[in-house]
Amino acid sequence: MNKIITLSVGLVVIGTMVFTLSQDRTRQSRRTDDPSTSAADMNPGRRRDHHLQGAKAARKQARSDWRLKSLRDERGQIPHDAIMKARLQMDSMVPVGPLGLSAGLDSGQWTDHGPGNFGGRTRALVIHPTQTDTMWTGCVSGGIWKTTNGGQSWGLTDDTLESLAVTSIVLDPTNPNTLYAATGEREGSWSSIRGAGIFKSVDGGLSWNRLASTTGTSFYYINRLAISPDGKTLLAATSDSQIFRSTDGGTTWTITFQGSASGFAVWEVLFHPTLSNRAIAATDDYDINNNPICYCLYSNDGGLTWTKATGIGDMTESCG
């Protein structure tokens, strides 16, 4: 009798296990067959990674939204050239007399302890062609810095620059006292730091003035500047998928390349080190399957016209 009872209990346990396994397989099959079920749904580890990636992207977007909100006026617009206008208004103000200690700190009683040894994320570096201990660097949130002792110490050239979001600096090979600096970074920063055009210095970077021809919205975000070996031609690659060209020191510009895909950029532009008629560039586009690609351009006439390079093929992703 006991054997019969034991055998019956065993059969019940086995039957329960088989039924449970069958149900699990059925649920697994349903998840697999369901086209709306992703691989992350079936893998807890991947589902957790997917969640973390989404949270990270949300935080980056929140930072971008916060910066844009801080720039908007009461009508929700970002005023064009607001910093430049504020600078002109500040310069027009004439002090009526000494302000006294009530308006600030007595420099005789206070000592600056910094930090003063950094200028923000560095995007540009230029070395003097003959005085190699002299260099200039451009920082996305710190402006333009200069050293005359090979980098042992650095000084800020102009902290009242209308835009401190410096992305590129070039030096005239025929006159090292003439430099050009581009501003505005969109792709390299989630916060999209809007620039104020291109600035020029004719005294070795001690002072800078904005080129009047670059005050428009087309020069808000400039990824790279290039200058020809003979110093006669300037090229500017922008985040609006354009290449601008100037042959008069930045007084006037013409568009010599316009990408076909909106939302993409021309990331890089370079001249040949010795041949002023040769230049290359890198930009984004879509392929026939609507996937982002990166490809190169070349010019044999100093950036006046551009041709897609075919010898190296396309990268199957954005250049950025």
C-alpha positions in Angstrom: 0.0 0.0 0.0 2.8 2.4 0.9 4.5 1.6 -2.4 1.4 2.5 -4.3 1.1 5.8 -2.4 4.7 6.7 -3.0 4.4 5.8 -6.7 1.3 8.0 -7.0 3.0 11.0 -5.3 6.0 10.6 -7.6 3.8 10.6 -10.7 2.0 13.8 -9.5 5.4 15.6 -9.0 6.7 14.5 -12.4 3.5 15.6 -14.1 3.6 19.0 -12.4 7.2 19.5 -13.6 6.4 18.5 -17.1 3.4 20.8 -17.2 5.5 23.7 -15.8 8.2 23.2 -18.4 5.6 23.0 -21.1 4.2 26.3 -20.0 7.6 28.0 -19.8 8.4 26.8 -23.4 5.0 28.1 -24.6 5.6 31.5 -23.1 9.1 31.6 -24.5 7.8 30.6 -27.9 5.2 33.4 -27.7 7.8 36.0 -26.9 10.0 34.8 -29.7 7.2 34.8 -32.3 5.9 38.2 -31.1 7.4 40.7 -33.6 7.2 43.4 -31.0 9.4 41.6 -28.6 13.1 42.7 -28.8 16.2 40.9 -27.8 16.5 43.2 -24.8 13.1 42.0 -23.5 14.2 38.4 -23.5 17.6 39.2 -21.8 17.5 40.9 -18.4 21.1 42.0 -18.8 20.6 43.6 -22.2 17.3 45.1 -20.9 19.2 46.8 -18.0 21.9 48.1 -20.4 19.2 49.5 -22.7 17.6 51.2 -19.8 20.9 52.8 -18.7 21.6 54.0 -22.3 18.2 55.6 -22.4 18.7 57.3 -19.1 22.1 58.6 -20.2 20.7 60.0 -23.4 17.9 61.7 -21.4 20.4 63.4 -19.1 22.3 64.7 -22.1 19.2 66.0 -23.7 18.2 67.7 -20.4 21.5 69.5 -20.3 21.0 70.7 -23.9 17.4 71.8 -23.1 18.6 73.7 -20.0 21.3 75.6 -21.9 18.9 76.6 -24.7 16.3 77.7 -22.2 18.8 79.9 -20.4 19.5 81.6 -23.8 15.9 82.4 -24.7 14.2 85.7 -24.1 10.7 86.3 -22.8 9.3 85.4 -26.3 11.1 82.1 -26.4 13.6 83.3 -29.0 17.4 83.4 -28.9 18.3 86.9 -30.0 20.8 87.2 -32.9 24.1 88.8 -31.9 22.9 89.5 -28.3 26.4 89.1 -26.9 27.9 91.5 -29.4 25.2 94.1 -28.7 25.8 93.8 -25.0 29.5 94.3 -25.5 29.0 97.4 -27.5 26.6 98.8 -24.9 29.2 98.0 -22.2 32.0 99.8 -24.1 29.8 102.8 -24.5 29.3 103.2 -20.7 31.7 105.8 -19.2 32.3 105.6 -15.5 31.3 108.8 -13.7 34.1 108.4 -11.1 35.9 106.0 -8.9 33.6 103.3 -7.7 35.3 102.7 -4.4 35.7 99.5 -2.4 31.9 99.2 -1.9 31.6 98.0 -5.5 34.2 95.3 -5.3 37.1 93.7 -3.5 40.2 95.6 -2.5 43.0 93.9 -4.6 45.5 95.0 -2.0 43.7 92.8 0.6 42.8 89.8 -1.5 45.0 87.4 -3.5 43.7 85.3 -6.4 44.4 81.6 -5.7 42.8 80.3 -8.9 42.0 78.0 -10.4 43.6 79.7 -13.3 45.5 76.9 -15.0 42.9 75.8 -17.5 40.8 77.2 -20.3 38.2 74.5 -21.1 38.2 71.7 -23.6 40.9 72.3 -26.2 39.9 72.2 -29.9 42.8 74.1 -31.6 46.5 74.4 -31.4 48.8 76.6 -33.7 52.6 76.8 -33.5 54.6 79.8 -34.7 56.5 78.7 -37.8 59.9 80.1 -36.7 59.5 80.9 -33.0 58.4 77.4 -32.0 58.1 78.3 -28.3 55.2 80.6 -29.2 51.8 78.8 -29.5 48.1 79.6 -29.5 45.4 77.3 -28.3 41.6 77.6 -28.6 39.2 76.2 -26.0 35.5 75.5 -26.5 34.5 77.3 -23.3 37.7 79.2 -22.5 38.6 81.4 -25.5 42.1 81.8 -26.9 45.3 81.3 -24.9 49.0 82.0 -25.8 52.4 80.8 -24.6 55.8 82.1 -25.4 57.8 79.6 -23.4 56.9 76.3 -25.1 53.8 75.7 -23.0 55.3 76.1 -19.5 52.8 78.9 -18.8 49.8 80.2 -20.7 47.9 83.5 -20.7 44.5 84.4 -22.0 44.7 86.7 -24.9 41.3 88.4 -24.7 38.7 87.3 -22.2 36.2 89.9 -23.5 35.9 88.0 -26.9 32.2 88.0 -28.0 32.3 84.2 -28.1 34.7 82.0 -26.0 33.6 78.8 -27.9 36.7 78.6 -30.0 36.8 75.6 -32.3 39.7 76.3 -34.8 42.6 78.6 -35.3 44.8 79.1 -38.3 47.9 81.3 -38.9 48.9 83.0 -42.1 52.1 81.2 -43.3 53.3 84.4 -44.9 52.7 86.7 -41.9 52.6 84.9 -38.5 51.1 88.0 -36.8 47.9 87.4 -38.7 45.6 84.7 -37.2 42.0 83.7 -37.7 39.8 82.0 -35.0 36.4 80.2 -35.6 33.7 79.9 -33.0 30.6 77.8 -32.3 30.4 74.0 -31.6 27.3 72.0 -32.3 28.2 68.4 -32.9 31.0 68.0 -30.4 28.9 69.2 -27.5 25.4 68.1 -26.4 24.8 71.7 -25.2 25.4 73.2 -28.7 27.5 76.2 -27.8 26.6 78.9 -30.4 29.4 81.0 -31.8 29.7 84.5 -33.1 31.5 84.1 -36.4 35.2 84.3 -37.2 37.7 86.6 -35.5 40.9 88.0 -36.8 44.1 89.2 -35.2 46.9 91.2 -36.8 49.1 91.6 -33.8 50.0 88.1 -33.0 46.9 87.3 -31.1 47.1 90.1 -28.6 43.7 91.5 -29.7 40.9 90.1 -31.9 38.2 91.7 -34.0 35.2 89.9 -35.5 35.0 89.8 -39.3 31.9 91.8 -40.2 31.2 89.3 -43.0 30.6 86.5 -40.5 27.9 88.0 -38.3 25.1 86.0 -39.9 23.5 82.7 -38.8 25.5 80.7 -41.3 28.6 81.3 -39.1 27.0 80.2 -35.8 28.8 76.8 -35.8 32.2 76.5 -37.6 34.0 73.1 -37.3 37.3 74.0 -39.0 39.3 76.7 -40.7 42.0 76.2 -43.3 44.4 78.6 -44.9 46.4 78.0 -48.1 50.3 77.8 -48.0 50.5 81.1 -49.8 48.1 82.7 -47.3 45.7 83.9 -50.0 42.7 81.6 -49.5 40.7 80.9 -46.4 38.2 78.0 -46.1 35.6 77.4 -43.4 33.7 74.1 -42.8 30.4 74.6 -41.0 27.8 72.5 -39.3 25.3 73.5 -41.9 27.0 71.2 -44.4 28.7 74.1 -46.2 32.2 75.1 -47.1 32.9 78.9 -47.4 35.8 80.4 -49.3 37.5 83.8 -49.0 40.3 85.3 -51.0 40.4 88.8 -49.4 41.4 88.0 -45.8 37.8 87.3 -44.7 36.2 90.5 -46.0 33.8 88.5 -48.2 32.9 84.8 -48.5 31.3 82.6 -51.1 29.7 79.1 -50.6 31.7 76.6 -52.7 30.1 73.4 -51.4 26.6 72.7 -50.1 25.7 69.2 -48.8 22.5 67.6 -50.0 21.4 66.3 -46.6 20.0 68.6 -43.9 21.3 68.2 -40.3 24.7 67.0 -41.4 28.0 68.9 -41.3 31.3 69.4 -43.0 33.6 68.2 -40.3 37.1 68.9 -41.6 38.8 70.9 -44.3 42.6 71.0 -45.0 45.0 72.5 -47.6 48.0 70.6 -49.0 51.0 71.7 -47.0 52.8 73.1 -50.0 50.3 73.3 -52.9 47.7 76.1 -52.5 45.4 74.7 -55.2 44.8 71.4 -53.5 42.5 70.8 -50.5 40.4 68.0 -49.0 37.3 67.9 -46.8 35.1 65.4 -44.9 31.3 65.5 -44.8 28.2 63.5 -44.0 25.3 62.3 -46.2 22.8 59.4 -46.7 23.4 56.4 -48.9 20.7 54.8 -51.1 19.3 53.0 -48.1 18.9 56.2 -46.1 21.8 55.2 -43.8 24.3 57.9 -42.6 27.7 57.8 -44.3 30.9 59.8 -44.2 32.9 60.6 -47.4 35.8 62.8 -48.5 35.9 65.6 -51.0 38.9 67.0 -52.9 39.6 70.2 -54.8 42.2 71.0 -57.4 41.4 74.7 -57.6 41.9 76.0 -54.1 38.5 75.1 -52.8 36.6 76.8 -55.6 35.0 73.5 -56.7 34.7 70.1 -55.0 34.5 66.5 -56.2 33.6 63.4 -54.2 36.6 61.1 -53.6 36.0 57.5 -54.7 39.4 55.9 -54.1 38.9 55.3 -50.3 35.2 54.5 -50.3 32.6 55.6 -47.8 32.5 55.1 -44.0 29.2 53.4 -43.0 28.6 56.0 -40.2 28.6 59.7 -39.6 32.1 61.4 -39.6 31.2 62.9 -36.2 
